[in-house]
Amino acid sequence: MKFDNLDNLMRLRAIMYIAAFTTITLATLGIMTNLYTDYLFPIPGHYYSIFFGALFFLYLFYRSNLKYSYFAFSEEGNKLVLRYYRMGTINVKFRSIEIPKNTLHSWEIKKHFFNKRSELILFQSTPKGIAKYPPVPITALTKQQSDAVMQTLAMYARKVEN
């Protein structure tokens, strides 16, 4: 099995662009017209623009804490290969984890940020003991992709921690 989540990330990026365009449009309407003052509360239009801008920044804060990442998974050959990098950052760090299938000890999912952000932690058996890999963000995976990764890991892990 081999897949990546690029299509889901493009959908999430499109949603962010639509939110930015909508915010700019609503803020411009608040500054340039009396639309909000006439039909909503009688306060100056630039307050509405500030409100829409603040909502957009809250949305950006929410998205940045979810840490959406590109994620590619492959179990072909004798290794499990995970490649990932964080989307939307200036300094992109491409990372890869390659674990021989017979040395995968266990895995676990950690939840953060109000249980909205998921991170996969892998453990590998080595001659010196159990090695723990850094967390891999899997928030941008669809439910089907996430289930497929968990089933594959459960198939090769000696002991599953969930």
C-alpha positions, 0 to 999 in steps of 0.5 A: 500500500502506498498513498499520500494526502496531497489532495486533502492538503490542496482542499484545505489550502483552497478553504484558506484562500476562500476564507481570506478572500471572503474576509477581504471582501467583507472588510472592504464592504465595511470600510467603503459602504454603509451596508452594515450600518444600514442593515445591522447594528448602527456602529461605524463600518470600520468596526465590522472590518476589524471584527472580520479581520480578527475572526480571520486571524483566529481562524489562522491561529486555529489552523496553525495549531493543527499543524497540517503536514504532507504525509506519504506512507509506503509499506512496499518492500521490507520497510515501512516508509513515512515521509512528511513535512509541515505545510505553510511554513517558511523553513520547510524541513523534509523528514523521513522515517524508514523502519524495517517491518520486523523491527517495529515494536509499537505505535501510539496516537497522541491528541493535542489542542483540544483533541483536534491535532493527532500525532503518530509516535513510532517505536522501533526495537533495536539491539540497545532497546526501544527507540522512540521516533519524533511525533509525526503529525497526521491531522491532515489525513482523511479517516480512511487514510488514517485507518489504513495506516493504523491497520498496517502498523497493527499488522507489523507491530509486536505490541500495539499501544492505542 
